[in-house]
Structures are given as structure tokens and as C-alpha cells.
Amino acid sequence: MTSRRQFLKTSLAVTGAVALNNAMAANPKDKGAVILSTWNFGLQTNAAAWKVLQNDGSILDAVEAGAMEAENDLQSTSVGLAGRPDREGITTLDACIMDYNYNCGSVCFLEKIKNPISVARRLMEKTPHVMLAGSGAQQFAIEQGFEIDNYVNPESEKAWKAWLESSEYKPIINFENHDTIGIIGRDDDGNFSGACSTSGMAYKIRGRVGDSPIIGAGLYVDNEAGACTATGVGEEVIRIAGSHLVVEKMRDGYSPYDACKYAVERMVRIRKEASKNIQVGFIAINKKGEYGAYCIQPGFQYAVQTAEGNVLLNANSYY
């Protein structure tokens, strides 16, 4: 598999991708299909999703394929089995998926399963439930034909052993320039779907679950208004039901950019001191196909794929 770094260089050369401001992002020329993904590996994620759409796949198929692309990247240390472990040295995975009919599925605290996003989709489609956790999620995955995978990323293991020397648990802003793959999309018919997957915060307390698998926090899709996904410190996103808040503001007529900004400003207002030392970012698409993003700290990037190409953008920030 092409590494994220190699793919980034290639994509920039091919598409001429440059950092654009959100004013441009909020008014794309093409109001047809659009895919948004978090962080710089969103370029790779978008490409996988776009390929599905080009081959007449559904928007749900597309976002799942995009998330899987990140989960399968063994160079990544924040998504999938290659992700950094908890403080006990064990990598646990969280993911959720949602379609344009309000169907959704989620797994959290899942171990040794390569593609949690696909387990979440299987849960959505095969059961009346929305969320499974821990050993129950793993049991369900195995029953559905997913295989146990004991892969351990040597880089992640090495970093964990180094961390043990101090055992200081302190989130680092823009750590490795990403921590979650969030992907949302709109097809040519105006239908939405979204997916979110992560291995969570590095060296978290065992059992910790962030916003990524929580419908309404890390991801929300509403075919009447649009879609949103979040990245960053999940605890802060959960406090304001962040993605749902952004979608509701779009329903009220806010642009995607302004809706994301509204959510960040609320977060900062209620967590003023804490917000100075953390990162949270939102990306969103509205019913018109307009898109935008906003974050707390500088440095959050997101990728946008339309018929015109696949580009990496810098989000505006509160600070």
C-alpha cells in the first residue's frame, strides 16, 4: 500500500492542491457529489471513496471504503490496528457509520478486528441495535465472519514503552497532524452518509471511549440538513453533542462554515481555560453541497474531493 506520506506528495503534484481559505470552501462551483475527510490522510481516504462513486457505488459504500482505507494503512498510528495503544499497551478501536435514512451503527472498545467501520455497518444492517462495546462487539464481529488480527505496530509499541517512563497523560495539539478519520459525503442526488474511525487517544485510560463512535457527537447525518463529523479531544465534543449541533445550525440556515464556527465558539465559551490547550475541528456539508470547517487551534487540515479534484485545505481557527 502506498504510504500516507507518499500519497500526499503524489496527490499534491497531480491535483495542485494548496491550502485555501474557508470562504472559497463555502462556495464550491460544483454542487454535485462532494466528499470531505479530516486531516492530511483525508486525501487518500477521499480517493478511495470517490472511486466507489465513480463505479456506481452508493454514498454509504463510498464513506465505508474511505474509512477502511485509513484503517488498513499500517503506517498510521491513530486509526486501525496500527494505532497507538492505551496505557496498558493494548490498541482498542472505535467507529460509527450513518446513512441518509437515519440508520446508524457503532462499535467501541473493540480489540483485534481490522475494520471496525465495517463491523459498525454490519451491526446497522443486521441487528436492531446501534452500539456494541468491548468483548460483545468482538464476538459479534467474529460471528459475522470477521477474523481476529493480532497485528501490533512496532512504531506504536516503541512509543508506548517510551511513554511508560513518564506515564504523563496529556493530549498534544495536532499530535502527528491527525487522530481520527472522519469522512462525510453527498452524492449527485443530494443524499448523505458518513463514517468515523479511530484508535482513540494515545495512552488513554483503559476503557476510555471518545466522541468518534457516538452518533451526534463524532458524526451526524441528516438528509434534510447535511452532515458533520468531528476530530480532536472527544470529551469536549461529547459535552456539546458537537456534530448534531452543527447539523442543526445548518438546518437553521447557517452555512457549513458558520455552523462549525458556532460549535467551536460554544465549546470555547463553556470551557475557556481547557480550550487553550486542546484541538477540536469540525467539517460539514449542507444540502446545497456547500462545505466548510472550523477548529480551535491552527493546524487542522481537511481534504475535499469534487469532480474538479482532490485538495487539502487549512481550516480557520478560533485562536
PyMOL commands that set and color helices and strands:
alter all, ss='L'
color gray80, all
select helices_A, chain A and resi 4-15+22-25+42-54+59-71+80-82+116-126+134-143+154-163+175-177+234-239+242-251+256-270+272-275
alter helices_A, ss='H'
color red, helices_A
select strands_A, chain A and resi 34-38+93-98+104-110+131-133+181-186+192-198+219-222+226-232+280-286+291-295+301-306+309-314+316-317
alter strands_A, ss='S'
color yellow, strands_A
deselect
rebuild
show_as cartoon
